[in-house]
Amino acid sequence: MTIQTHPTTPFAGQKPGTSGLRKKVRVFAQPNYAENFIQSVFDVVDRTEGATLVIGGDGRFHNRVVIAEAIRMAAANGYGRVLVGRGGILSTPAASHVIRKYGASGGLILSASHNPAGLDEDFGIKYNIGNGGPAPEAVTEAIFARTQTIDRWLSVPGDVDLDRIGTSQVGGMAVEVIDPVADYAALMESLFDFAAIRGKVSAGFTMAFDAMSAVTGPYATEIFERRLGFAKGTVRNGTPLEDFGGHHPDPNLVHAHELYEAMMAPDAPDFGAASDGDGDRNLIIGRHRFITPSDSLAMLAANAHLAPGYAAGLKGIARSMPTSAAADRVAAALGIPCFETPTGWKFFGNLLDAGMVTICGEESAGTGSDHVREKDGLWAVLLWLNILAVSGISVDALAREHWARFGRNYYARHDYEAVESESANALIAELTQALPSLPGRTVGPLTVAEADSFSYTDPVDGSVSANQGLRVLFVCGSRIVFRLSGTGTGTEGATLRVYLEAYQPPDGAVDRETPAMLADLIAAAETLAGITRHTGRARPNVVT
């Protein structure tokens, strides 16, 4: 094997965020840019000689180029085997499962998740460790440190036909091109009552699923249409495109508005859902009833026992701090713990590995369980289908029953995208300085009870993650959270996220319009943080 050594120099700013390194395609396309980052990963991660590496992505523009180079680099760096999805395709949850099933030391996932794709849009690389989950902070910090000193990257000659399933050799390393869907679909069939869902479909139950021209199309077509018997065409935008059809592959009410309109129509299907660019997020809409991601987590946890894979009950629930406390109420009723973590799926990894939780979720439309170590869009859709099939009720009826039992956490997230970084940081700095003076302050009809910067101590390894979002809690039980996102919808500027939550008990107003129930909090957020003054924005770009 001839190992080629390519001299290089560091690039500034190759610091992985909560979901890897994300930049514009033209940045990644610079000579040595992607190679520097991949080599830095190989230089610092734990692995044995001859280890297995999983590689795959969401099919966005530039994926095939980087995958081909990553395979050659893996061979030069001592890996014994690479598993790669056919066409370079592997959804993020499917990649997590493949890592776990085949005992890989880790994997490279080439995706910018819910960000737009194309020559002038976004690209990303994330490293997942051997448990199938995102690399923890200690690993990402080591990767970043290496990118600042790197002086060479290694490769070997060779190439692989990514479109042909089978095994070949590159530099003496085995490269297995695998069916990207088969292992994942089998896992789903082991967790859920496919027979019950098929029976529901045979009785006339209908669904609309929007794959958003992204990675979940092949998975959804195989599972929903072929294995569960939904009509052909149930999966919309099911062919993965390098530019996601020019659309924004974020499953929210703005970017999946056509699905929302279809579900609000008089002739709406019984159930609607969508997933994002890399398949780890979900949108759930019943006929005339949108379910927020926070409520979806709580409702799934309350009813998970109806699915075979969760019939024994849940060990615990985990949610990110900005996610509403609806899941906390379910955990209390079930007599199980509920953990509040920082944003980022990697924070759930230790809890899952330690067997302390079964189901996890984030307000940003990510939900999952201990079956993999990533959030999983299709898993959430299938659990909803399983619950509806066994319970025999509609999404709207299930939501009403849930709120009648637990009360309702009215909730919304306001995103201010592509804010000038200096302005966004100034807003956070000013509000941070004001936190000690806020308790006791009256803002409209609201009185501040507590205000802090959220810090998390991992109950498994004791690690501490500070400055994870600013919280303002009111005497009435409402709250506002301010946070700058590390995985915003763009790669330029900053995304300011403002989370608003107001609780109504079961005997209160549990079926009102969300904007009206949050109006006082929206006004308070502006008063406390000076959003318009700092950002120049009179309103958010996206409300979810």
C-alpha positions as CSV (number, residue, x, y, z in Angstrom):
1,M,0.0,0.0,0.0
2,T,1.4,3.4,-1.0
3,I,0.5,6.1,1.5
4,Q,0.6,9.6,0.2
5,T,1.5,12.4,2.5
6,H,-0.1,15.8,1.6
7,P,1.5,18.9,3.3
8,T,-1.1,21.3,4.6
9,T,-1.6,24.3,6.9
10,P,-4.4,24.9,9.4
11,F,-7.6,26.7,8.6
12,A,-9.1,29.0,11.2
13,G,-12.5,28.2,12.5
14,Q,-12.7,24.5,12.2
15,K,-14.4,24.1,15.6
16,P,-17.2,21.5,15.7
17,G,-20.5,22.7,17.1
18,T,-23.1,20.6,18.8
19,S,-23.5,18.6,15.5
20,G,-20.1,18.8,13.9
21,L,-18.5,21.3,11.5
22,R,-20.8,23.2,9.3
23,K,-19.8,25.7,6.6
24,K,-20.8,26.7,3.1
25,V,-20.0,24.2,0.3
26,R,-17.5,26.6,-1.2
27,V,-15.6,26.7,2.1
28,F,-15.5,22.9,2.3
29,A,-14.5,22.7,-1.4
30,Q,-11.2,24.6,-0.8
31,P,-8.2,22.4,-1.3
32,N,-7.3,20.6,2.0
33,Y,-10.3,22.0,4.0
34,A,-12.3,18.8,4.4
35,E,-9.2,16.7,4.4
36,N,-7.7,18.7,7.3
37,F,-10.8,18.2,9.4
38,I,-11.1,14.5,8.6
39,Q,-7.4,13.9,9.3
40,S,-7.8,15.7,12.6
41,V,-10.6,13.3,13.5
42,F,-8.4,10.3,12.6
43,D,-5.5,11.7,14.5
44,V,-7.3,12.0,17.9
45,V,-10.2,9.5,18.2
46,D,-9.8,6.3,20.0
47,R,-9.7,3.2,17.8
48,T,-7.8,0.0,17.4
49,E,-5.6,-0.8,14.4
50,G,-7.9,-2.3,11.7
51,A,-11.0,-0.8,13.2
52,T,-14.3,-0.4,11.2
53,L,-15.5,3.1,10.2
54,V,-19.0,3.9,9.0
55,I,-19.4,6.7,6.4
56,G,-22.6,8.1,4.9
57,G,-24.6,11.3,4.5
58,D,-27.8,12.9,3.5
59,G,-27.1,13.0,-0.2
60,R,-26.6,16.8,-0.3
61,F,-24.3,18.5,-2.9
62,H,-20.6,17.6,-2.4
63,N,-21.3,14.4,-0.4
64,R,-19.9,12.0,-3.0
65,V,-16.7,14.0,-3.4
66,V,-15.9,14.0,0.3
67,I,-17.0,10.4,0.9
68,A,-14.6,9.2,-1.8
69,E,-11.7,11.2,-0.2
70,A,-12.6,10.0,3.3
71,I,-12.5,6.4,2.2
72,R,-9.0,6.9,0.8
73,M,-7.9,8.7,3.9
74,A,-9.3,5.9,6.2
75,A,-7.2,3.3,4.4
76,A,-4.1,5.4,4.8
77,N,-4.8,5.9,8.5
78,G,-5.0,2.2,9.4
79,Y,-8.7,1.4,9.3
80,G,-9.4,-2.2,8.3
81,R,-12.9,-1.8,7.0
82,V,-15.3,1.0,5.9
83,L,-19.1,0.5,5.7
84,V,-20.7,3.1,3.4
85,G,-24.3,3.4,2.3
86,R,-25.1,2.9,-1.3
87,G,-24.9,6.2,-3.2
88,G,-23.2,7.6,-0.1
89,I,-26.7,7.6,1.6
90,L,-27.2,7.0,5.3
91,S,-29.6,8.9,7.4
92,T,-28.2,10.0,10.8
93,P,-30.2,7.5,12.9
94,A,-29.5,4.7,10.4
95,A,-25.7,5.5,10.6
96,S,-26.0,5.3,14.4
97,H,-27.6,1.9,14.1
98,V,-25.0,0.6,11.7
99,I,-22.2,1.8,14.0
100,R,-23.7,-0.1,16.9
101,K,-24.8,-3.2,15.0
102,Y,-21.4,-3.8,13.3
103,G,-19.2,-2.8,16.2
104,A,-17.6,0.1,14.4
105,S,-15.2,2.4,16.3
106,G,-17.2,5.4,15.0
107,G,-18.5,7.0,11.9
108,L,-18.4,10.1,9.7
109,I,-21.8,11.6,8.9
110,L,-21.8,14.1,6.1
111,S,-24.7,16.4,6.6
112,A,-25.8,19.9,7.6
113,S,-29.0,18.4,8.9
114,H,-32.0,20.8,8.3
115,N,-29.9,23.4,6.5
116,P,-30.4,24.1,2.7
117,A,-28.2,22.2,0.2
118,G,-26.6,23.1,-3.1
119,L,-23.4,24.7,-4.5
120,D,-24.1,28.0,-2.7
121,E,-25.6,26.4,0.5
122,D,-24.3,24.3,3.4
123,F,-22.3,21.2,4.1
124,G,-21.2,19.5,7.3
125,I,-19.2,16.7,8.8
126,K,-19.9,15.1,12.1
127,Y,-18.0,12.3,13.9
128,N,-20.0,9.8,15.9
129,I,-18.3,7.6,18.5
130,G,-18.6,3.8,19.0
131,N,-21.9,4.0,20.9
132,G,-23.4,5.5,17.8
133,G,-23.8,8.9,19.3
134,P,-22.3,12.3,18.6
135,A,-18.8,12.8,19.9
136,P,-18.8,14.3,23.4
137,E,-17.2,17.7,24.1
138,A,-13.8,16.2,25.1
139,V,-13.5,14.6,21.7
140,T,-14.7,17.6,19.7
141,E,-12.3,19.9,21.6
142,A,-9.4,17.5,20.8
143,I,-10.4,17.5,17.2
144,F,-10.5,21.3,17.1
145,A,-7.1,21.5,18.8
146,R,-5.6,19.2,16.2
147,T,-7.1,21.4,13.3
148,Q,-5.0,24.3,14.7
149,T,-1.7,22.4,14.4
150,I,-2.2,20.0,11.5
151,D,0.6,19.9,8.9
152,R,-0.3,16.9,6.7
153,W,-3.0,14.6,5.7
154,L,-2.7,11.0,4.5
155,S,-4.4,9.1,1.7
156,V,-3.9,6.2,-0.7
157,P,-4.8,5.9,-4.4
158,G,-8.1,4.2,-5.3
159,D,-11.8,4.6,-5.8
160,V,-15.1,2.9,-5.1
161,D,-18.3,2.5,-7.1
162,L,-20.7,3.9,-4.5
163,D,-23.7,2.8,-6.4
164,R,-22.9,-1.0,-6.4
165,I,-23.6,-3.0,-3.3
166,G,-20.7,-5.3,-2.5
167,T,-17.1,-5.4,-1.2
168,S,-14.0,-4.0,-2.8
169,Q,-10.5,-3.0,-1.7
170,V,-8.9,0.4,-1.4
171,G,-5.3,0.4,-0.3
172,G,-5.7,-3.0,1.3
173,M,-8.8,-1.9,3.3
174,A,-12.1,-3.5,2.7
175,V,-14.9,-1.2,1.6
176,E,-18.4,-2.6,1.9
177,V,-21.2,-0.7,0.1
178,I,-24.3,-1.6,2.0
179,D,-28.1,-1.2,1.5
180,P,-28.7,2.0,3.5
181,V,-32.2,1.1,4.4
182,A,-32.3,-2.6,5.2
183,D,-30.8,-2.7,8.7
184,Y,-32.7,0.3,9.8
185,A,-36.1,-1.0,8.5
186,A,-35.5,-4.3,10.3
187,L,-34.8,-2.5,13.5
188,M,-38.0,-0.5,13.2
189,E,-40.0,-3.7,12.6
190,S,-38.6,-5.2,15.8
191,L,-39.8,-2.2,17.9
192,F,-43.3,-1.6,16.6
193,D,-46.4,-3.6,15.9
194,F,-46.4,-3.5,12.1
195,A,-49.3,-5.9,12.0
196,A,-51.5,-3.5,14.0
197,I,-50.5,-0.6,11.8
198,R,-51.2,-2.6,8.6
199,G,-54.6,-3.4,10.0
200,K,-55.3,0.3,10.6
201,V,-54.2,1.1,7.0
202,S,-56.4,-1.7,5.6
203,A,-59.4,-0.2,7.5
204,G,-58.9,3.1,5.6
205,F,-56.4,5.0,7.7
206,T,-54.5,7.5,5.5
207,M,-51.3,9.4,5.9
208,A,-49.2,12.1,4.1
209,F,-45.5,12.0,4.7
210,D,-43.2,14.7,3.3
211,A,-39.6,13.5,2.9
212,M,-38.6,17.1,1.8
213,S,-36.5,15.7,-1.1
214,A,-34.0,14.6,1.5
215,V,-32.6,11.4,2.9
216,T,-35.7,9.8,4.5
217,G,-37.4,9.3,1.1
218,P,-36.0,5.8,0.5
219,Y,-36.6,4.8,4.2
220,A,-40.2,6.1,4.2
221,T,-41.1,4.5,0.9
222,E,-39.8,1.1,2.1
223,I,-41.4,1.2,5.5
224,F,-44.7,3.1,4.9
225,E,-45.6,2.1,1.4
226,R,-44.0,-1.4,1.1
227,R,-44.1,-2.8,4.6
228,L,-47.1,-1.1,6.1
229,G,-49.3,-0.9,3.0
230,F,-49.9,2.8,2.7
231,A,-50.9,3.8,-0.8
232,K,-48.3,4.7,-3.3
233,G,-47.8,8.4,-3.2
234,T,-48.2,8.6,0.6
235,V,-44.5,9.6,0.6
236,R,-44.2,13.0,-1.0
237,N,-40.9,14.4,-2.2
238,G,-39.4,11.0,-1.7
239,T,-36.3,11.2,-4.0
240,P,-33.2,12.6,-2.3
241,L,-31.9,15.5,-4.3
242,E,-28.5,17.2,-4.0
243,D,-30.2,20.5,-3.5
244,F,-33.3,19.2,-1.7
245,G,-35.3,20.5,-4.5
246,G,-34.3,24.1,-3.7
247,H,-36.3,23.9,-0.5
248,H,-35.3,24.3,3.2
249,P,-35.5,20.7,4.7
250,D,-36.5,21.8,8.1
251,P,-39.8,20.1,9.3
252,N,-41.5,23.1,10.8
253,L,-44.7,24.9,9.9
254,V,-42.9,27.4,7.8
255,H,-40.8,25.1,5.6
256,A,-43.4,22.3,5.5
257,H,-46.3,24.6,4.9
258,E,-47.8,22.6,2.1
259,L,-48.1,19.6,4.4
260,Y,-49.7,21.8,7.1
261,E,-52.2,23.2,4.6
262,A,-53.1,19.7,3.5
263,M,-53.7,18.6,7.1
264,M,-55.9,21.6,7.8
265,A,-58.1,21.0,4.7
266,P,-61.6,19.6,5.0
267,D,-60.4,16.4,3.2
268,A,-57.2,16.0,5.2
269,P,-55.6,12.6,5.7
270,D,-55.8,11.1,9.1
271,F,-52.2,11.7,9.9
272,G,-49.4,13.9,8.6
273,A,-45.6,13.8,9.2
274,A,-42.3,15.0,7.8
275,S,-38.6,14.6,8.4
276,D,-35.6,16.7,7.8
277,G,-32.5,16.7,5.6
278,D,-30.6,13.9,7.5
279,G,-33.7,12.1,8.9
280,D,-33.3,12.9,12.6
281,R,-36.1,15.4,13.1
282,N,-39.9,15.0,12.8
283,L,-43.1,17.0,12.4
284,I,-46.3,15.6,13.6
285,I,-49.7,16.9,12.5
286,G,-53.1,15.2,12.9
287,R,-56.1,16.1,10.9
288,H,-56.7,19.8,12.0
289,R,-54.3,19.4,15.0
290,F,-50.6,20.3,15.0
291,I,-48.6,18.7,17.8
292,T,-45.6,20.7,19.1
293,P,-42.4,18.7,19.5
294,S,-42.5,19.3,23.3
295,D,-46.0,17.9,23.4
296,S,-45.1,15.0,21.1
297,L,-42.3,13.9,23.5
298,A,-44.7,13.9,26.4
299,M,-47.5,12.2,24.5
300,L,-45.2,9.5,23.2
301,A,-43.7,8.9,26.6
302,A,-47.2,8.6,28.1
303,N,-48.3,6.0,25.5
304,A,-45.1,4.2,24.6
305,H,-46.2,1.0,26.4
306,L,-48.6,0.4,23.5
307,A,-45.6,-0.5,21.3
308,P,-43.9,-3.9,21.7
309,G,-40.4,-2.4,22.1
310,Y,-41.5,-0.4,25.1
311,A,-44.2,-2.6,26.7
312,A,-42.0,-3.2,29.8
313,G,-42.2,0.6,30.5
314,L,-39.7,3.4,30.5
315,K,-36.6,3.7,32.7
316,G,-36.7,7.5,32.5
317,I,-37.2,10.5,30.2
318,A,-34.7,13.2,29.2
319,R,-35.4,16.5,27.6
320,S,-33.2,19.5,26.7
321,M,-33.6,22.5,28.9
322,P,-35.4,24.7,26.4
323,T,-38.0,21.9,25.8
324,S,-41.2,22.4,27.7
325,A,-41.8,20.7,31.0
326,A,-44.8,18.7,29.6
327,A,-42.6,15.5,29.8
328,D,-41.8,16.2,33.4
329,R,-45.5,15.8,34.3
330,V,-45.6,12.5,32.5
331,A,-42.5,11.2,34.3
332,A,-44.0,12.2,37.6
333,A,-47.2,10.3,36.9
334,L,-45.2,7.2,35.8
335,G,-42.9,7.4,38.8
336,I,-39.7,7.6,36.7
337,P,-37.0,10.3,36.6
338,C,-36.9,13.1,34.1
339,F,-33.5,14.7,33.3
340,E,-33.0,18.3,32.0
341,T,-29.9,18.6,29.9
342,P,-28.3,21.2,27.7
343,T,-29.3,21.3,24.0
344,G,-27.5,18.7,21.9
345,W,-28.2,15.0,21.6
346,K,-24.7,14.1,22.8
347,F,-25.9,15.1,26.3
348,F,-28.4,12.2,26.3
349,G,-25.7,9.7,25.4
350,N,-24.4,9.0,28.9
351,L,-27.9,8.7,30.3
352,L,-28.9,6.2,27.6
353,D,-25.7,4.2,27.9
354,A,-26.1,4.0,31.7
355,G,-29.7,2.7,31.3
356,M,-31.1,5.7,33.1
357,V,-33.5,6.8,30.4
358,T,-35.5,5.2,27.5
359,I,-37.0,8.2,25.6
360,C,-35.4,11.6,24.9
361,G,-36.5,14.7,23.1
362,E,-35.8,18.2,22.2
363,E,-38.1,21.1,21.3
364,S,-36.3,21.4,17.9
365,A,-38.3,18.4,16.6
366,G,-35.9,15.7,17.7
367,T,-37.2,12.7,19.5
368,G,-35.7,9.2,20.0
369,S,-35.0,6.3,22.3
370,D,-32.4,3.9,23.4
371,H,-32.6,2.0,20.1
372,V,-29.9,4.2,18.7
373,R,-27.9,7.2,20.0
374,E,-29.3,9.9,17.8
375,K,-32.7,11.5,17.5
376,D,-34.8,9.6,14.9
377,G,-37.5,11.2,12.8
378,L,-39.1,8.0,11.3
379,W,-39.0,6.3,14.7
380,A,-41.2,9.1,16.2
381,V,-43.6,8.8,13.2
382,L,-43.8,5.0,13.7
383,L,-44.4,5.2,17.4
384,W,-47.2,7.7,16.7
385,L,-48.7,5.3,14.2
386,N,-48.4,2.4,16.6
387,I,-50.2,4.3,19.4
388,L,-53.0,5.5,17.1
389,A,-53.4,1.9,15.7
390,V,-53.7,0.3,19.2
391,S,-55.7,3.1,20.9
392,G,-58.1,3.5,18.0
393,I,-58.4,7.3,18.4
394,S,-57.3,10.3,16.4
395,V,-54.3,12.6,17.0
396,D,-56.7,15.4,18.1
397,A,-58.5,13.1,20.5
398,L,-55.3,11.8,22.0
399,A,-54.0,15.4,22.5
400,R,-57.3,16.4,24.2
401,E,-57.1,13.4,26.5
402,H,-53.5,14.1,27.3
403,W,-54.2,17.7,28.3
404,A,-57.3,16.7,30.3
405,R,-55.0,14.5,32.4
406,F,-51.7,16.4,32.6
407,G,-52.7,20.0,31.7
408,R,-51.1,21.9,28.8
409,N,-47.8,23.7,28.4
410,Y,-48.4,26.3,25.8
411,Y,-45.2,26.7,24.0
412,A,-43.5,28.4,21.1
413,R,-40.0,29.1,19.8
414,H,-39.1,32.3,18.0
415,D,-36.1,32.2,15.8
416,Y,-34.2,35.3,14.7
417,E,-32.0,33.9,12.0
418,A,-28.7,35.2,10.5
419,V,-28.4,37.9,13.1
420,E,-25.1,39.7,13.0
421,S,-22.9,37.8,15.5
422,E,-21.7,40.9,17.3
423,S,-25.3,42.1,17.9
424,A,-26.5,38.7,19.1
425,N,-23.5,38.3,21.5
426,A,-24.2,41.8,22.8
427,L,-27.8,41.0,23.6
428,I,-26.8,37.8,25.5
429,A,-24.0,39.7,27.3
430,E,-26.3,42.5,28.4
431,L,-29.0,40.1,29.6
432,T,-26.5,38.0,31.4
433,Q,-25.3,41.0,33.3
434,A,-28.9,41.9,34.3
435,L,-29.9,38.4,35.5
436,P,-29.1,39.0,39.3
437,S,-31.3,42.1,39.3
438,L,-34.4,40.5,37.7
439,P,-36.0,38.5,40.5
440,G,-38.9,40.5,41.9
441,R,-39.1,42.7,38.8
442,T,-42.6,43.1,37.3
443,V,-43.0,43.0,33.5
444,G,-46.5,43.7,32.5
445,P,-48.7,41.2,34.5
446,L,-45.7,38.9,35.1
447,T,-43.4,38.9,38.1
448,V,-39.9,37.4,37.8
449,A,-39.2,34.6,40.4
450,E,-35.8,33.5,39.3
451,A,-33.2,34.2,36.5
452,D,-30.1,32.3,35.7
453,S,-27.6,30.9,33.2
454,F,-28.3,27.2,32.9
455,S,-25.5,24.9,34.0
456,Y,-25.6,21.1,33.8
457,T,-23.7,18.5,35.8
458,D,-23.8,15.1,34.1
459,P,-25.1,12.5,36.6
460,V,-23.0,9.8,35.0
461,D,-19.5,11.2,34.7
462,G,-19.8,14.4,36.7
463,S,-18.8,16.7,33.8
464,V,-20.1,20.2,33.9
465,S,-21.5,22.2,31.0
466,A,-22.0,25.9,31.8
467,N,-23.6,28.8,30.0
468,Q,-26.2,26.7,28.2
469,G,-29.0,29.3,27.9
470,L,-30.5,32.2,29.9
471,R,-33.6,31.4,31.9
472,V,-36.2,33.8,33.2
473,L,-38.8,32.1,35.4
474,F,-42.0,33.8,36.6
475,V,-44.0,33.4,39.7
476,C,-47.0,32.0,37.8
477,G,-44.9,29.1,36.4
478,S,-44.3,30.6,33.0
479,R,-40.8,31.0,31.6
480,I,-38.6,32.5,28.8
481,V,-35.3,31.0,27.7
482,F,-32.8,32.9,25.5
483,R,-30.1,31.0,23.6
484,L,-27.8,31.4,20.7
485,S,-28.0,28.2,18.6
486,G,-24.9,26.2,17.7
487,T,-26.7,24.5,14.8
488,G,-28.8,27.3,13.4
489,T,-30.5,27.1,10.0
490,G,-27.6,28.9,8.3
491,T,-23.8,29.0,8.5
492,E,-23.5,32.8,8.5
493,G,-24.2,35.0,11.5
494,A,-26.0,33.7,14.6
495,T,-29.5,32.4,15.3
496,L,-31.1,33.8,18.4
497,R,-33.8,31.5,19.8
498,V,-36.4,32.6,22.3
499,Y,-38.4,29.9,24.0
500,L,-41.8,30.8,25.6
501,E,-43.8,28.6,27.9
502,A,-47.0,29.0,29.9
503,Y,-48.6,26.2,31.9
504,Q,-52.4,25.7,32.2
505,P,-53.6,23.0,34.7
506,P,-56.1,20.3,33.6
507,D,-59.0,22.3,34.8
508,G,-57.8,25.5,33.0
509,A,-57.9,26.8,29.4
510,V,-56.2,23.8,27.7
511,D,-57.6,24.4,24.2
512,R,-56.9,28.0,23.3
513,E,-54.8,29.6,20.6
514,T,-51.1,29.5,21.5
515,P,-50.2,33.1,20.4
516,A,-52.9,34.5,22.6
517,M,-51.8,32.4,25.6
518,L,-48.2,33.6,25.1
519,A,-48.8,37.2,24.4
520,D,-47.6,38.5,27.8
521,L,-44.4,36.4,27.5
522,I,-43.7,37.7,24.0
523,A,-44.0,41.3,25.3
524,A,-41.8,40.5,28.3
525,A,-39.1,39.0,26.1
526,E,-38.8,42.2,24.2
527,T,-38.8,44.3,27.4
528,L,-36.2,42.2,29.1
529,A,-33.8,41.5,26.2
530,G,-34.3,44.5,23.8
531,I,-34.5,42.1,20.8
532,T,-35.4,44.8,18.3
533,R,-32.9,47.2,19.7
534,H,-30.0,44.7,19.3
535,T,-31.1,42.9,16.2
536,G,-33.1,45.4,14.2
537,R,-35.8,42.7,13.9
538,A,-39.4,43.6,14.7
539,R,-40.4,39.9,14.5
540,P,-38.8,36.4,14.3
541,N,-38.1,34.7,11.0
542,V,-39.6,31.4,12.1
543,V,-42.2,30.6,14.8
544,T,-42.5,26.9,15.8
